[in-house]
Amino acid sequence: MNVLYARVSTEEQAISGYSIQAQVKSCRDRYAGMDIKDVTEYIDDGYSGEFIERPALDQLRSDIRAKKISRIMIYDPDRMSRNLTVQLIVADEIEKADIDLLFVTGDYDCSPEGKLFFNMKGAISAYEKAKIRERTMSGKRSKARDGKLILNDHALGYDYNRDMCNYDINPLEAETIKLIFNMYLVERIGTIPLSIKLKAMGVKTKKGNWFSGGTIYKILKNEMYCGTKQSFQNYDKKISQYKTQKRKRDSSEWIAIPVPAIVSREQWEAVQEKMGKNKTLASRKAKHDYLLRGRVICGHCGYALIGSTSNKKNHTYHYYACTSKTIYKRPCDSKMLRSDEYDQLVWDKLVDYATNGFDLSGQSPTIDNDKIKEHLKTLNQTQAALVKWVVDRTITAEVADPQLQALKKEIDITQSMLKEKTPTKINFNATRILAANTFQEKREALLDIGVKFSLSKGVINVVFSE
């Protein structure tokens, strides 16, 4: 049996126009010159030559082992594979089966010189593919360094501006983003209960689906919403023809692209602090008692301040240090602030507020009770229908139970929304502030207020969580 093999990956076809049709025509023309018309085709369209697993190549190798083939025509060795190791494996199988291997660009010679030339072409092909990737990545990085997005990932809250290669804020969708951040901070709930509340309010994603907890988590973690989109954070490592693995790049490779901010840097930082609350606020992990731990941000750049220890002349000092400098290695004019001094300054400020009746208050988002009641009615009807089907033995209790459990949780959370009062006051308890004496009492009273403090040298400002 006379056969031809043709392969092209989507990427190669887009770059070079190395089409399947052109390869097949060239191979058939070569066969026609040999007066051979009966030719069987093995086609891998859209498969990378880096890996040996390909449907048509798998079948071809199976037919080689079954001794069904007498001659194989391929346009060029790199159509067999761009990976030299794969080329050598397939060529060895063909040679051992005593099958003629022909290339339109030059036939395969089994002599030592011919094998050397074949190996050299394979190495050059692999080099060319690496260069193509390098040029492609270089172009993308150059575009990112110019402040342009390298792709449109259809982010909620934005419309893609093709002329500027950046995002414009979508006012309607941006309100959804703000709602998610506000509810998460003010109501102190997790992402799954938040997704249920959004469903009850009729709020949907860009594609018109209900929000999942995972989707909300990604939104809250995305620094893009406060004005900075980090490009080249991850890459997909192809580990086989059909499987890729997402891997993290070193932070030195990231490229920050400015985008329009929907929420403030303070809000985003507050969300990050809350999402890592167990790590940030757990006293058992702290080597020193920082009164303001997790409740202070830098007055210069808005990043979180964290506790830091310094040993000088056999004496230990404790400070609040800006994470922009210490962790993210970004420029900031902040100085190290003595924690004992600023703990006392902030506490004195709270005592002053408690004494003079300063109004520390915030509000949770206004919600549409009529829409929530309608949603609750639908949930109750669904629950009743499921129960009826179980009673009528239309479905078994085992099948209905998971759905009923999920419905109960959703109904409970939705009902709680109707009981909530809006606006909700931040919990500033003046009596508790004035009565606090121990570190633990002060710490608990401060955490319960729900505000942060912006610190810079000699300056303290209150930052509301909403």
Summary of the structure (lengths in Angstrom):
residues: 466
radius of gyration: 32.3
end to end distance: 74.2
largest distance: 103.2
contacts: 1318
relative contact order: 0.07
helix: 49%
strand: 19%
